[in-house]
């Protein structure tokens, strides 16, 4: 039963966020059709894709705090209902302005989910398990793209883009009730665990927090230089990440005009990303090393992104797109194991919310500038150079941050190598 939590918590959270991510990025596959019907430019398309992250900012910090002080389970249930309705509403828009507004509201509705789930996982998984727990849950990101791209492509064969958005927005309304029925906030509420297993897990989690940075309250999350270092790093990473993710279907669309084939081809890089995420996080937990397992993939992704601008063969471009996907997705597990390892449980929700809130504004920055450069130059080259530079900056900041933590972190006498993050 010690491993039962992996089967009880992760799969339900996986499906929940898979649906959220699908409703977030399906706009990428549908964008060529939206641009044609609504007569919008590439720059405006970047705005539509990215404005989600302006709304996403609003509930990040409140979401982390509510998950810590109230209930991650109940808060996420409410948000699932709201984002499902917002996603379906996207299919009823008639103008560019209406689409931007609904995408903004979708961002607001999804905004509190990420920090709330990270708090939930920190309540259930120890430091030596956390990168894998994060990665298995966050594997829903590439899986969403793998499923969404061909699904949207096939649906477009039979329906218009508005109907596709409505159909893909409905599942969260159903899964919300599955989530509420199956998920528990903490081990203390899990009836499927024996008393001994519950006590041992809770004791280990409490003991790990003794070695974390001490804090007087939520204000410490805003004063902590490590937290702000993570915020800036995450901003540059998300600039490259979402700039890549939301424009890949358009790049692949230059290979073929068939929506179904485009969908299947778009799924290839994200399948590679899924494999890279799991392997990198598993290796990170085995080595108890976080920084290297963030930096190296980012640099590989940046290199492949630049190399892709010098090849014309669709086959070579697909290979480099796949390597880039591995590079931008693989850091997820190791990176999100860092803040929950060094920040006390009482304020970690606020810290995670701050990091994800401001950092995810890069999700607006990336698509916007790729679209802007596309309008200015007529190609994706300049935009992808911009994204690669953002990934390199994220890697450099992570290296600096890792050295700073190693220098400043005081390891308690009772701690072990589990506290090592770099």
C-alpha positions, 0 to 999 in steps of 0.5 A: 500500500506504500505505493498506492498513493501513486495510483490514487493521486497521480492518474486523477491529477494527470487527466485533470490537467491534461484536459486543462492543457488541451483547452489551453493549446488547441488554439495552436492547431486551430489558429490557421482556420481562425486567422482565415475566418476572422481575418487576423494577422500573425501578430494578433494571433500571437496576442490571442494565444498569449493573452491567456497568460495575462488572465493566468496571473490573477489566481496564481498566488491566491490559488497557492494560498487557498490550497494551503489554508483551505483545500486544493481538492475543493478549489480545483473542483470549482476551477474545473467547472469554470474553465470548462465553461470558458473553453466552451464559450470560446467556440461562440465568439464572432470577433477577434476582440471576443476571442481575446476576452474569452481566452483571458477568462480561460486563463483566469479560470485555469490560473489557480490549478498549477500551484494548488496541485503542486501543494497537493503533491507536496502533501503526499510525496517526499523529496526523494519522490517529488521530481518523479511525482511532478514529472508523472503528473506534468507528463500530461502536458506533452500527452495533451499535445499528443492527443489534442493535435490529431484529435483536433485535426480529425475533428476539423475534417467534420466540424468547423473550428468553433464546434471543435472548441465546444467539443473539447471544452466539455470534458472538464465539466464531467471530470470535475466530479471524478476529481472531487470523489477520488482525491484527498488533500492529505494522507490524514484523510486517506482511508485506504492507507493503514494507520502505520503507513499514514503515520510513517509518511506524515512523519517523514514529510514533517521531518523534511520541512525541518531542514527547509528555509524558515519563514515568518509568513507569506511575506517571506515568499516575496522577500526571498531572493531564491524565489525571485531567481526562480521567477525570472528563470521561469519567465525566460523558460516559458517564453521559449516553451510556449512560443515553441508549443503554440507555433509548432502546428503552424510550422508543421502546417507548412509541410502539408495542407491536410488537417488530419496529417498536420495533427498527426505530425504535430504529435510526433515532437510531443511524443518525444517530449513525453519520453524525455520528461520521464527519463530526465526526471527519473535520472534526476531523482536517482542522482538527487540533482536538479540544476543539471537536469534543468540546464542541459535540456534547455541548452539542447533545446536552444541548440536544436531550435537554432539548427532548425532554421538552417535546414529545409528538409521536412524530415530534418526539421521534424527531427530538430523540432522533436529534439527541441520538444525534449529540451523544453519539456524535460526540465519540468520535474526537476525544476518544480522539485526545487521550491518545495524542497527549500521553502516551508510548507506554510508558505510554499503555496504563495511562493509557487503561485508567485513563480508560476504567476509572473513566470508564466507571463513568458507564455504571452511574450513568446507567442507574441514575438514569434507572431510579430517577427513572422509579420515583419520578416515573412518567416519563423526564423527570427522568432525562433532565434528569439525563443532560443535566446530565451532558453539560453538565458533561463539555463544561465540563471538556473546555473547561477541560482544553483550555485547561490543555493549551494552557498547559502543553504544551511543543511540541518544535522539530521538531513541527508542527500535528499536535501541536495538540489544541485 
